[in-house]
Amino acid sequence: MKTLEEVLYDYTRGEKTLEEANKALKELGCGLTLDPTRNLFSARELLETRAGETPDEANGWGILDHGVGSLEKVHVVNGRTVDVDMGQESAYVYMAGKRYRLRGDVLTEED
């Protein structure tokens, strides 16, 4: 059985559709779902998304998990989120099959 992270990795790599990811999340019983009006990646967005070798090379679209029971779609340019600044709160961004720790608006390697 896959974990929550594996499902999000598959979705952010384009290996699962939103519907398939939601089915897998439901099977996990984790209580999270991807909202089709807020979390859907277009084919173009998936093609634009690259993780890179380091967090500052990440560009494109990802899913933000900030621990409140909902997942948010975020835009990342050169390793920084465009419209999100989490300040000191703990948050993670899943994109292109990787997970980054978000510090403020900057993607970092996990600690």
N, C-alpha and C positions, 0 to 999 in steps of 0.2 A: 504494500500500500504506500502511496506517495504521501509526503508531508506537505504542509501548507507552503513551505518555501519551494519545494519542487514544483507544485502546481503553479505558483507565481513565476518561477523561472521559465516553465514551459509556455505560459501565456505571454510573458514579455519577450520571448524568443520567436513568437508566432507559431509555436508548435501545437498549441491548443487554441480553439476559438473561445470567445467569452462564454458561450453556452457550455462548452466542454469543461472549461475551468470551473464554472459554477457547479456543474454536476459533481466534479471531483471534490470541490470544497464541501458540498453537501454530504457526500459520502464520508468525509473526514469528521463531520459533526462539529466543525469549529465555529459555526455561527456567522462566518463572514461570507459575503457574496460580492461579486463585481457588478456594479450598477451599469446597465447598458446605456444609460443617459449620461454617465459621468466617467466610466472606465473603459469605454470602447476605443481600441486602437484601429485607425484606418490602415489599409495596406500601405499607403504612402508613409504614414508615421512609423510603421514597423521597418520599412526600408531605410528611413532616415536615422534610425536609432543604432548607435554604436557605443559599446562600453569602453573600448580602448585598453591600453596596458595599465594606465594609472587613472585614478578618479577624475583628474582634471581633463582627461581626454574624452570623458563621457558626454555624448550629445544625443538628443532625441527625446523620447518619451518613456516614462516609467510609472510605477505604482508606488505611492507613498503610504506607508503603514506607520501611523503615529499613535497607535495603541488605544484608540477610542471606539473601536468596533466598526469603523468604516475605512475603506481604502480610497485614496484619491489619485487621480491621474495628474502627473506633473510633467512640465516641460523642463528639460535640462540643456544648458548651453555651456560648453567648456567646464563641466563639472560643477555648475551652480544651478540651483533651481531658479526659474524665472519669476514666479509669482508666490513663492513660499519661503518664509523664514521662520524656522522653528525655535530660534533663540537657543535656550539651554535645554529644551525638552528633548527627550529621547525619541528618535524617529529613524526609519530606514526607507531607502528607495530601492526597489527592485526594477532593474532594467537590463534588457539584452541578456537575460539569464544570470545576472550577478546581483549581489546585495551590497549596498553601500550604507554606511552610517551617515546620517545627515546632521551636520553641526551648523546651526544657523541656516544658511542657504548653500553651504559647501558640502559636496560629497567627499567622504573620507573612507579610507580602509577601516574595516571594523576593528574595535579595540577589544 
